Amino acid sequence: MGVEQYNQKIIDLYHIYSKEFKPWLATVETKYQEFPAEILNELRAFTDHISRCYADGISDEGIERNIERAENHLSRATFDCVKTLVLAYFDDVANFEDTTKDVDLSLVQNGVFYVKYRQLKQKAEENVRRGKEVEKDDTIEDYRDVSFEHFQNAFNTYKLLGEHINKNLVHVDWARRKKNKKKAMLFFAWIGSAIISGIISVIFGPQVIELSKKLLEWIGII
């Protein structure tokens, strides 16, 4: 009968492409400034199967098969977008933790920041874990859709976590300065104790030196 009877199905696929896939792709492009290869490969396969529907002499079964395969590639491309964004936010959080490993985050906003930080991070990680588990379990009905939902929830949670971090960077920097100030005070206290020990050693001898060291240890200077 020809491809004309399948035009609506093809139009519906392009509506999905425009309304569902493109917003995810735009978010990936904003984050990475480029399109990851795996997403481009899925898009290439999607357009290839659509074009095959218009090949001369193709059967109705062939058209239906290519439409189904095009839909699968579009779904995988969308899924890859979400996974790519989840990985990007995961890397952002890992970088934040690396740059603040010497900062006591419990000091930020009197602990309020860190409580919410941990809650959001754990929720995101749990959704990623569930998404990976379901993705491999084809015994679950609509397992791909369920897995996608978990990864989408992970993305939304990581996005909230990123916003939470950015909103509190000033407070995090305050905690860092406080940590550095404490280190500086301890350093100068150590210098002072060294000078005092030197003076005592010259004037009073080893017994008083040992006594002074114990005193300094007791008050926490050395």
C-alpha positions as a Markdown table, in Angstrom:
| # | Residue | x | y | z |
|---|---|---|---|---|
| 1 | Met | 0.0 | 0.0 | 0.0 |
| 2 | Gly | 3.0 | 2.3 | 0.3 |
| 3 | Val | 4.4 | 4.6 | 2.9 |
| 4 | Glu | 1.5 | 7.1 | 2.7 |
| 5 | Gln | -0.6 | 5.1 | 5.2 |
| 6 | Tyr | 2.2 | 5.3 | 7.7 |
| 7 | Asn | 2.8 | 9.0 | 7.4 |
| 8 | Gln | 0.9 | 9.7 | 10.7 |
| 9 | Lys | 3.1 | 7.3 | 12.6 |
| 10 | Ile | 6.2 | 9.0 | 11.2 |
| 11 | Ile | 4.8 | 12.5 | 12.0 |
| 12 | Asp | 4.1 | 11.2 | 15.6 |
| 13 | Leu | 7.7 | 10.2 | 15.9 |
| 14 | Tyr | 8.9 | 13.6 | 14.9 |
| 15 | His | 6.5 | 15.2 | 17.4 |
| 16 | Ile | 8.2 | 13.0 | 20.1 |
| 17 | Tyr | 11.6 | 14.1 | 18.7 |
| 18 | Ser | 10.6 | 17.8 | 19.0 |
| 19 | Lys | 8.6 | 17.8 | 22.2 |
| 20 | Glu | 10.5 | 15.2 | 24.3 |
| 21 | Phe | 13.9 | 14.6 | 22.9 |
| 22 | Lys | 15.1 | 18.0 | 21.8 |
| 23 | Pro | 14.7 | 19.7 | 25.3 |
| 24 | Trp | 17.0 | 17.0 | 26.7 |
| 25 | Leu | 19.5 | 17.4 | 23.9 |
| 26 | Ala | 19.5 | 21.2 | 24.4 |
| 27 | Thr | 20.3 | 20.6 | 28.1 |
| 28 | Val | 23.2 | 18.3 | 27.2 |
| 29 | Glu | 24.6 | 20.8 | 24.7 |
| 30 | Thr | 24.4 | 23.6 | 27.3 |
| 31 | Lys | 26.3 | 21.4 | 29.8 |
| 32 | Tyr | 28.9 | 20.0 | 27.4 |
| 33 | Gln | 29.0 | 22.5 | 24.6 |
| 34 | Glu | 28.9 | 19.5 | 22.2 |
| 35 | Phe | 26.9 | 16.4 | 21.4 |
| 36 | Pro | 28.3 | 13.1 | 22.8 |
| 37 | Ala | 29.1 | 10.5 | 20.2 |
| 38 | Glu | 26.6 | 7.9 | 21.5 |
| 39 | Ile | 23.7 | 10.3 | 21.2 |
| 40 | Leu | 24.7 | 11.3 | 17.6 |
| 41 | Asn | 24.9 | 7.6 | 16.7 |
| 42 | Glu | 21.4 | 7.0 | 17.9 |
| 43 | Leu | 20.1 | 10.0 | 16.0 |
| 44 | Arg | 21.9 | 8.8 | 12.8 |
| 45 | Ala | 20.2 | 5.4 | 13.2 |
| 46 | Phe | 16.9 | 7.1 | 13.8 |
| 47 | Thr | 17.0 | 9.2 | 10.6 |
| 48 | Asp | 18.4 | 6.2 | 8.7 |
| 49 | His | 15.4 | 4.0 | 9.5 |
| 50 | Ile | 13.0 | 6.8 | 8.7 |
| 51 | Ser | 14.6 | 7.3 | 5.3 |
| 52 | Arg | 14.3 | 3.5 | 4.6 |
| 53 | Cys | 10.6 | 3.8 | 4.8 |
| 54 | Tyr | 10.6 | 5.7 | 1.6 |
| 55 | Ala | 12.8 | 3.3 | -0.4 |
| 56 | Asp | 11.4 | 2.1 | -3.7 |
| 57 | Gly | 9.7 | -1.2 | -3.5 |
| 58 | Ile | 9.7 | -1.5 | 0.3 |
| 59 | Ser | 6.9 | -3.7 | 1.7 |
| 60 | Asp | 4.5 | -2.7 | 4.4 |
| 61 | Glu | 6.2 | -5.1 | 6.8 |
| 62 | Gly | 9.5 | -3.4 | 6.0 |
| 63 | Ile | 8.0 | 0.1 | 6.7 |
| 64 | Glu | 6.5 | -1.1 | 10.0 |
| 65 | Arg | 9.8 | -2.7 | 11.0 |
| 66 | Asn | 11.8 | 0.5 | 10.2 |
| 67 | Ile | 9.3 | 2.7 | 12.1 |
| 68 | Glu | 9.6 | 0.5 | 15.1 |
| 69 | Arg | 13.4 | 0.5 | 15.0 |
| 70 | Ala | 13.4 | 4.3 | 14.5 |
| 71 | Glu | 11.3 | 4.7 | 17.6 |
| 72 | Asn | 13.7 | 2.5 | 19.6 |
| 73 | His | 16.7 | 4.5 | 18.5 |
| 74 | Leu | 14.9 | 7.8 | 19.5 |
| 75 | Ser | 14.1 | 6.3 | 22.9 |
| 76 | Arg | 17.7 | 5.3 | 23.4 |
| 77 | Ala | 18.9 | 8.7 | 22.3 |
| 78 | Thr | 16.7 | 10.3 | 24.9 |
| 79 | Phe | 17.8 | 7.9 | 27.6 |
| 80 | Asp | 21.4 | 8.6 | 26.7 |
| 81 | Cys | 20.8 | 12.3 | 27.2 |
| 82 | Val | 19.5 | 11.7 | 30.7 |
| 83 | Lys | 22.4 | 9.4 | 31.6 |
| 84 | Thr | 24.9 | 11.8 | 30.2 |
| 85 | Leu | 23.5 | 14.6 | 32.3 |
| 86 | Val | 23.4 | 12.5 | 35.5 |
| 87 | Leu | 27.1 | 11.6 | 34.9 |
| 88 | Ala | 27.9 | 15.3 | 34.5 |
| 89 | Tyr | 26.2 | 16.3 | 37.7 |
| 90 | Phe | 27.8 | 13.4 | 39.5 |
| 91 | Asp | 31.2 | 14.7 | 38.3 |
| 92 | Asp | 30.3 | 18.2 | 39.5 |
| 93 | Val | 29.5 | 16.9 | 43.0 |
| 94 | Ala | 32.7 | 14.8 | 43.1 |
| 95 | Asn | 34.7 | 17.9 | 42.1 |
| 96 | Phe | 33.0 | 19.9 | 44.8 |
| 97 | Glu | 33.9 | 17.3 | 47.4 |
| 98 | Asp | 37.5 | 17.2 | 46.2 |
| 99 | Thr | 37.9 | 21.0 | 46.4 |
| 100 | Thr | 36.3 | 21.1 | 49.9 |
| 101 | Lys | 37.9 | 17.9 | 51.4 |
| 102 | Asp | 39.8 | 20.1 | 53.9 |
| 103 | Val | 36.6 | 22.1 | 54.8 |
| 104 | Asp | 34.3 | 21.2 | 57.6 |
| 105 | Leu | 31.0 | 21.5 | 55.8 |
| 106 | Ser | 29.1 | 20.9 | 59.0 |
| 107 | Leu | 30.1 | 24.5 | 59.9 |
| 108 | Val | 28.2 | 25.9 | 56.9 |
| 109 | Gln | 25.0 | 27.5 | 58.0 |
| 110 | Asn | 25.3 | 25.8 | 61.4 |
| 111 | Gly | 25.0 | 22.3 | 59.8 |
| 112 | Val | 21.8 | 23.1 | 57.8 |
| 113 | Phe | 23.7 | 23.0 | 54.5 |
| 114 | Tyr | 25.3 | 19.7 | 55.0 |
| 115 | Val | 22.1 | 17.9 | 56.2 |
| 116 | Lys | 20.3 | 18.9 | 53.0 |
| 117 | Tyr | 23.4 | 18.2 | 50.9 |
| 118 | Arg | 23.6 | 14.6 | 52.2 |
| 119 | Gln | 19.9 | 14.0 | 51.8 |
| 120 | Leu | 19.9 | 15.2 | 48.1 |
| 121 | Lys | 23.1 | 13.3 | 47.3 |
| 122 | Gln | 21.8 | 10.0 | 48.8 |
| 123 | Lys | 18.5 | 10.3 | 47.0 |
| 124 | Ala | 20.2 | 10.9 | 43.7 |
| 125 | Glu | 22.6 | 8.0 | 44.2 |
| 126 | Glu | 19.7 | 5.7 | 45.2 |
| 127 | Asn | 17.8 | 6.6 | 42.0 |
| 128 | Val | 20.9 | 5.9 | 39.9 |
| 129 | Arg | 21.3 | 2.5 | 41.6 |
| 130 | Arg | 17.7 | 1.5 | 41.1 |
| 131 | Gly | 17.8 | 2.7 | 37.5 |
| 132 | Lys | 20.8 | 0.5 | 36.7 |
| 133 | Glu | 19.2 | -2.5 | 38.4 |
| 134 | Val | 15.9 | -2.2 | 36.5 |
| 135 | Glu | 17.6 | -1.5 | 33.2 |
| 136 | Lys | 19.2 | -5.0 | 33.3 |
| 137 | Asp | 16.0 | -6.8 | 34.5 |
| 138 | Asp | 13.8 | -7.5 | 31.5 |
| 139 | Thr | 11.4 | -9.5 | 33.7 |
| 140 | Ile | 10.0 | -6.2 | 35.0 |
| 141 | Glu | 7.1 | -4.9 | 32.9 |
| 142 | Asp | 8.1 | -1.8 | 30.9 |
| 143 | Tyr | 11.5 | -2.1 | 32.5 |
| 144 | Arg | 13.1 | 0.5 | 30.2 |
| 145 | Asp | 10.4 | 3.1 | 31.1 |
| 146 | Val | 10.8 | 2.3 | 34.8 |
| 147 | Ser | 14.6 | 2.6 | 34.5 |
| 148 | Phe | 14.3 | 5.9 | 32.6 |
| 149 | Glu | 12.0 | 7.3 | 35.3 |
| 150 | His | 14.7 | 6.5 | 38.0 |
| 151 | Phe | 17.4 | 8.2 | 36.0 |
| 152 | Gln | 15.1 | 11.2 | 35.3 |
| 153 | Asn | 14.5 | 11.4 | 39.1 |
| 154 | Ala | 18.3 | 11.2 | 39.7 |
| 155 | Phe | 18.8 | 14.1 | 37.2 |
| 156 | Asn | 16.2 | 16.3 | 38.9 |
| 157 | Thr | 17.7 | 15.6 | 42.3 |
| 158 | Tyr | 21.3 | 16.2 | 41.2 |
| 159 | Lys | 20.1 | 19.5 | 39.6 |
| 160 | Leu | 18.6 | 20.5 | 43.0 |
| 161 | Leu | 21.8 | 19.5 | 44.7 |
| 162 | Gly | 23.8 | 21.6 | 42.2 |
| 163 | Glu | 21.6 | 24.6 | 42.9 |
| 164 | His | 22.0 | 24.0 | 46.7 |
| 165 | Ile | 25.8 | 24.0 | 46.3 |
| 166 | Asn | 25.9 | 27.1 | 44.2 |
| 167 | Lys | 23.5 | 29.0 | 46.5 |
| 168 | Asn | 25.8 | 28.3 | 49.4 |
| 169 | Leu | 29.3 | 28.8 | 47.9 |
| 170 | Val | 29.7 | 32.1 | 49.8 |
| 171 | His | 29.1 | 30.2 | 53.1 |
| 172 | Val | 31.4 | 27.4 | 52.1 |
| 173 | Asp | 34.1 | 29.9 | 51.4 |
| 174 | Trp | 33.6 | 31.3 | 54.9 |
| 175 | Ala | 34.1 | 27.8 | 56.4 |
| 176 | Arg | 37.3 | 27.5 | 54.3 |
| 177 | Arg | 38.6 | 30.8 | 55.5 |
| 178 | Lys | 37.8 | 29.8 | 59.1 |
| 179 | Lys | 39.7 | 26.6 | 58.6 |
| 180 | Asn | 42.7 | 28.4 | 57.1 |
| 181 | Lys | 42.6 | 31.0 | 60.0 |
| 182 | Lys | 42.7 | 28.2 | 62.5 |
| 183 | Lys | 45.7 | 26.6 | 60.7 |
| 184 | Ala | 47.5 | 29.9 | 60.7 |
| 185 | Met | 46.9 | 30.4 | 64.4 |
| 186 | Leu | 48.2 | 26.9 | 65.2 |
| 187 | Phe | 51.3 | 27.6 | 63.0 |
| 188 | Phe | 52.1 | 30.8 | 64.8 |
| 189 | Ala | 51.5 | 29.2 | 68.1 |
| 190 | Trp | 54.0 | 26.5 | 67.1 |
| 191 | Ile | 56.5 | 29.2 | 66.1 |
| 192 | Gly | 56.0 | 30.9 | 69.5 |
| 193 | Ser | 56.4 | 27.6 | 71.4 |
| 194 | Ala | 59.6 | 26.9 | 69.5 |
| 195 | Ile | 61.0 | 30.4 | 70.4 |
| 196 | Ile | 60.0 | 30.0 | 74.0 |
| 197 | Ser | 61.6 | 26.5 | 74.1 |
| 198 | Gly | 64.8 | 28.0 | 72.7 |
| 199 | Ile | 64.9 | 30.8 | 75.2 |
| 200 | Ile | 64.3 | 28.4 | 78.1 |
| 201 | Ser | 66.9 | 26.0 | 76.9 |
| 202 | Val | 69.5 | 28.7 | 76.9 |
| 203 | Ile | 68.6 | 30.1 | 80.3 |
| 204 | Phe | 67.3 | 27.1 | 82.4 |
| 205 | Gly | 68.6 | 23.9 | 80.9 |
| 206 | Pro | 67.0 | 20.5 | 79.9 |
| 207 | Gln | 64.8 | 19.8 | 83.0 |
| 208 | Val | 62.9 | 23.0 | 82.7 |
| 209 | Ile | 62.6 | 22.5 | 78.9 |
| 210 | Glu | 60.9 | 19.1 | 79.5 |
| 211 | Leu | 58.5 | 20.7 | 82.0 |
| 212 | Ser | 57.7 | 23.6 | 79.6 |
| 213 | Lys | 57.0 | 21.1 | 76.8 |
| 214 | Lys | 54.5 | 19.3 | 79.0 |
| 215 | Leu | 52.9 | 22.5 | 79.9 |
| 216 | Leu | 52.6 | 23.6 | 76.3 |
| 217 | Glu | 51.1 | 20.2 | 75.3 |
| 218 | Trp | 48.6 | 20.4 | 78.2 |
| 219 | Ile | 47.3 | 23.8 | 76.9 |
| 220 | Gly | 47.2 | 22.5 | 73.4 |
| 221 | Ile | 49.9 | 24.7 | 71.7 |
| 222 | Ile | 52.1 | 21.7 | 70.8 |
